Amino acid sequence: MSAWLPPGPRTLVGIGDDAAVLATPDGRVVATTDFLLEGRHFRRDWSSAADVGHKAAARSLADLAAMGAEPSALLVALAAPPDLPVLWARELAEGLAAECALAGASVIGGDTARADSVILAVTGLGDLAGRNPVRRSGAAPGEKVAVAGPLGHSAAGLALLTAGLSRGDLLARGDLVSRGDLVSRGDLVSRGDLVAAHLRPAPPYDAGPEAAGLGATAMIDVSDGLLADLGHIAAASGVRIDLALAALRPGDGLLTAARAVRDAARHDPSARTAPGSRPAPADTQPAEDALGWVLSGGEDHSLAATFPPGTRLPPRWRVIGRVIGPVQSAGGQSAGAQSAGGRPGHGVVVDGQPWAQAHGWDHFA
């Protein structure tokens, strides 16, 4: 596969030796790893091999950006059935390489093995370029919470696919557009855009180093769901985060998708419970479904961060809430409702109230 994976500018020794050698200008290496499992994270009847490559790379590259790092390289281990077509493997490699190029990185090595289904294990490496890493534990009361990138788009795309509104149908209607359109048009998205967001998420990689330069105190990529991921920041920082519902109202594209999913479910009840879906209660309305995608959908791989209150943010950073202190009991101890942070008195609330629905993806459900 090395012929389809060109080296990057920081690759000193690439694919072909026992190990790769990578230049690290900062002297520190930021490292992360992710699985991508067929049947769990993607389906080959929904995703092309290039889609899988893009998504596999994006998951790790976004983690690097969330630390304030510039992505440098990926190591990719691939296990697959022996009858996997060579063309599929080539398109997978091309998807990996193309996504890396968007982030200024490259694939520098990996491994292959036989398995009953396609499994990818991706290790991402990044460079801090002289900046301090932005961890989850630095948020403080009084700071503002902002997000760069879309929320709920990938979850909406998954719901559309699960409802039987397939990618092929959308392509036939000319309803699937480029990721550039998806990013630039914001809430004015079509159903095809949303499916594309699920199959090929478009993390704002350069927003991570940008946030670090602006003085971000904590940051995370939205992979499991906004409430769940901000809950990790709240727990690590010993604070609570109060999100403003008015800043998170779903746009027309998400509302239209929610109505389409409900219409499809009325004609095919099995669409509610297809594998990978997160069915909404039967008595909810499309607006509630769409809001659930925004708050708990995950897999957009947008970046959420906290900033000191006086920070002037670029337009792509949208303020969605604020950091507040933990609830204090009469005895001065931390108390309060169990929330998305996982500890009493720490977590995420919406307009001051705990969110009653799911907070995000459960990796072991």
Buried (B, 14 or more C-beta within 10 A) or exposed (E): BEEBBBBBEBBEBBBEEEEBEBEBEBEBBBBBBBBBBBEEBBBBEBBBBBBBBBBBBBBBBBBBBBBBBBBBBBBBBBBBEEEBEEEBBBBBBBBBBBBBEBBBBBBBBBEEEEBEEBBBBBBBBBBBBEBEBBBBBBBBEEBBBBBBBBBBBBBBBBBBBBBBBBBEBBEEEEBBBEBEBBBEBEEEBBBBBBBBBBBBBBBBBBBBBBBBEBEBBBBBBBBBBBBBBBBBBBBBBBBBBBBBBEEBBBBEBBBBBBBBBBEBBEEEEEBBEBEBBBBBEEEBEBBBBBBBBBBBBBBBBBBBBBBEEEBEBEEBBBBBBBBBBBBEEEEEEBEBEEBBBBBBBBBBBBEEEBBEEBBBBEEEE
